[in-house]
């Protein structure tokens, strides 16, 4: 398997002027596959508020029919572990509900953001035990749990890796975003060996066609150099020229993938 380009559903949020309804989101798989040439979706959990089981099933059906499956459910709510029991209970409850949603959508992974104590070994040990308990429910559903950069110890690449190693197991990893960190290429290089998916942040393009953010081709090169072979999701953060910007990012990324594959 080489690098497979996919799309985050949050990338097309701006296309829906009155907010992204369940019916709107059901059109995204066909848009991603047929128009944008992207073969999978990372679903933004913030877009699923108030959904019924029927609406989850409908999105999965539309994704299956478009041959553009739901891959990762991505939640950006900060979840606290190792601080106090009420926070842990709230975080655990949310992960349980997100896991059920990810399972229903047919995703293979759930990505979350966590805050665990730093420079406090006793409370850090508590957080690790709590995360291991969370993993039990994740594993029952045959999902993978991907941690993104968050708070406390997980605010840095090295801290995030340390948490993954301490929790242990084959179903926990990370979801790095290319564009994060003072040195985005080095940040991605550090995290990619532990990644179950990667996001490429796309900020838009200048009139001359240059990307306004980090060098996308350099990000691909970093992934290839560490042997990462999985999905790379375009995460467009702009509000205008949505389709055109995503298509430009796709072409830049695909060209970089093809160039690296031929070496």
N, C-alpha and C positions, 0 to 999 in steps of 0.2 A: 504493500500500500504506500502510495506517495501522499503528498499533501492534497487534501480535498477541500475545495472552497465552498463555504456555506454562508449563511446570513443570520444575523440577530434580528428578531422581529421588531425590536426597538428602533432599528435603522429606518424603518418605513413609517414610524409613528406620525411624522409630519404630513404624510399623504392624506391622513384622515382628519380633516379640519375640525370636526366636531367631537374628536376623541375616537379612540379605537375600540369599537364595539366587538362583541363576539362574532357577529356576522362579518365585520370588516376583517378581523384576523383570519377568518376562514378563507379569505381570498389570497392571503399572503403565500401559501405554498405554491399555488399556480404562478403567481407573480415571480417568485424567486426562481422557480425552475424554468418556466417558459420564456419569460422576458429577460431575466437577469442572469440566467445560466448558472445558478447556484443550487447545490444538490443536498440541501438539508437546512434545518432551522434550529437555532438556539432561542428558546422562548423566554421573553421577559416576563417574569412572574407578576410584575406590577400591572401588566395588561390583562390579567385574569381575574381581577377583583370581582367577587359576586357571581362567578360562573357556577352553573349547574353541571351535574354529571353528564347530562345530555349535550351540553355545549363543549365539554372536553372531548366527548366521543366524536362530535361533529368535526372538530379541528383535526383530530387524529385521522378520521376518514378522509377529509380533504387532503391532508398531507400524504396519506397512502396513495390516493388516486393520482396525485401529481408526481409521485415518485420523489417526493421531497420530505423525508421523514422528520419528525420532531426528535432532536438529538439530546439537547441539554436544557433543563429548566433552570434559569438563572435568576436568583433572588439577590437583591442588593441591600436588603435590610440588615443592619448590624445586629448580630446575635451574640449575647454575652455568656461566657462560661467561666467558672472559677471565681466569681465575685460573691454572689449570694443566691440562695435557693429560689426566690421568686424570679430572678432573671433567668436562671437555668431552666426553670419550669416553663417559662414563656418561650424561651428559645427552643427547647425540646419539643414543645407542642407545635410550634410553627414548622419545624423541620418535619414532624410527623405529617402535617397537612400538606406540605410541599412534596414530600415523598409520595404520598397518595396521588397527588396531581400529576407528578412526573410519570408515575407508573401508568396512570390512565391514559396519558398522552403518548405512551410508547417510547418515552425517552430512555436513554441508557445511563444518564447521569443527572445529578442535581448539584448545582453550584451555589455556595453560600458564602457570606462574609461573616467572619467571627472576630470577636474581641476577647483575648485571653490575657491574664496578667503577665507583665514583664518585670523582671528583677524581683520576683516573689516566688521562689521555688515551691513553697508549700501550696500556695493557691494555684500555681501552674500545674502541679501534680493533680490537684482536684479537677482542674479543667480538662486535663488529659483523660482522666477516668470518666468524666461526663461525656466527652466526645466518643470514647470507646463504647459507652452505652448507646449513644446515638447510632453508632455504626451497626449495632445489632439490627435495628429496624431497617437501615439502608440495605444491609446484606440480605435480609429476608425478602425484600422486593427485587433483589438482583440488580440493584442500582450501584453506581459509583458516586462517591461524594468528592466534589472538587472544591477546594478552598481558594478563595480569591484574596488579594491583599485587603487587609482589614485594620483592626485596631490592636493596641498593645503589642504583643510579641509578633502578631501576624502583619504588622505594618511594614515590614521589610521582607525582601526575598529570602534572606538567610533565616529569619525567624519563622517564616511560613514553612520553609523546608524542614526546619527542626520540629515543628508541630506535627507535620505529616509523618516524619520518622518516629516520633514518640508515640503517636497513636498506633501506627503500624497497620499492616494488612495490605491486601492486594486491591482493595476497593476504595482507597483514599488517595487523592492526588491534588493537583492544583489546576487553576484556570488562570494563566497569566494574560494580561492585556498589553499588547505591544503599544507603547506610548506612555506607559507608566515609568516612573523612576527618573533620576537625574540623567542616567545613560540608558535609554530604552533598549538598545541592542544588548548591552551587558545584563540588564534586568531580565530580558527574555532568555538569554543564553543560560543564566543561572537556573531559571524555573522550568525551562522546556523539558529537561529529562524527567521531571515529575508530573508533567502536564497530561491531562486526559482530553483537553481541548484548549484551543488558543483563540483569543480575539485580537483582531487587528483594528485599532482605532483609526477611523478615517474622518478627517476634519474638513475635507473639501479640497478643491484644487484651484490654483491660480489660473488666470487667462492663458498662460503659457503651458498649462498642463502639469505644473509641479504640485506635489502634495503639500498642503499647508502644515502638516504635522511631521512625525518621524518618517524616515526613509523606509517605505514599505518593502522595497527590494532587499534592503539590508536586514529587515526582520526575517524575510524568507531565508536568506543566507544563514542567519544565526540558527534557525530551526534545523536546516539541513545539516549544518556542521555538527550538531549534537545528536543527529540521528532521529529527530522527531518525525513520526509518520502517522498523522492523524488529521483531524479536521482543523481548518483555519476559518473562523467566522469573521466576516466583515461587520464591523460595528460602526455604522455611520452616525456621527453626532451632530451633523448640520441640520438645518431647517428648510433649506431651499435646494433646488436641483437634485432632488433625492435620487431618482433613477439614474440620471446622468453621472452623478458622483460615484454611485455604487458600481456602475458599469466601468468607469475609469479605473476605480480601485481594483476591480476584478481583472481587468486587462493587465495592469501593472503587476499584480500578484501572480497571475497565471504565467506571464512572460518570465518572471523571476523563477517560478517553479520549473518551467520547461528548460530554462537555461541551466539551472542547477542539475536537473535530471540528466542532461546530456553530457555533463562533465565526467 
